[in-house]
Amino acid sequence: MALLTSEVTWVWWLLVDFGVSITTSTLVLSDSTGAISIARDPVKHELTKHIGVDAFYTRAQGQAQIVAFQYVPLEL
């Protein structure tokens, strides 16, 4: 999710450099409720210390409304 968030942020700033006005957040769909809760929850948990930088970056971009996270169930 952090890699996708960084790619979306890069495209976002590229479009801004070209003069394109962006008014809505980019929707990021995920089937992982755990990843979405870590991205939305501002509290640092002991279990997430190995992904601290990725979680912080993803959370910051969500708070800046560059990305918005939505759960989509996995269909088999």
N, C-alpha and C positions, 0 to 999 in steps of 0.2 A: 504494500500500500504506500510505503514511503517513496519507492521508486516511481510509481505512477503519479504521486503527488508532486514530486520534483519535475517530472516531465510536463504535467499540466501547468505548473508554475512557469516553466520556461516558455511554453507556448503562449501563456497569458501575457508575459512581459514582451514577447516578440510581437504579438498583436498590438499591444500598447505602443511599442516603438513605431509600428506602421501606421498608427493613428486610428486604430479600430477601437471603438468604445465598447466596453464589456460591462453589462449591467447586472448579470446574474452569475451565481456560482456555478462551477462545473460539477456535475453530479458524478460521484464515484460510487459505483455499485460493488458490493462485496457480499459474499456468503458467509463471512466470518463475523459473528456477533462480538467475539472477543476483540478482534482488531478494531472494530467500530467503537466499542466502548473505551478502549485505550486511547483512540484518537479523539474522543469527545471528553473524556474525564481529565480534569486538570490536576488530579492527585497522582503523584508518583508512587507506584506500588513497588514493593520489594521484588516481585517476580518480573518486573519489566526493566531491571537495571541493565541487562545486557543489550537492550534495544533502546536505551534512553535517548540517544540523539535522534534516531528515526522517529520515535514516538513524539518527542518534543517538536520536531519539524512538522510532522503531519498535523499535530494538534494546533500549532501556530498558524498554519495555512487554513485550517478549518475555522479558526477564530477570526482570521482576516477575511473570511468569506470568499476565498479563492476557490475552495472546494467544499462540497457538501456530501456527506456520507449517507448512504441508504442501504439497508439490508435487502438482499434478494436471495430467496431460498434456492438451494441447489436442486435442480431437477434431474433425476436419474432416469 
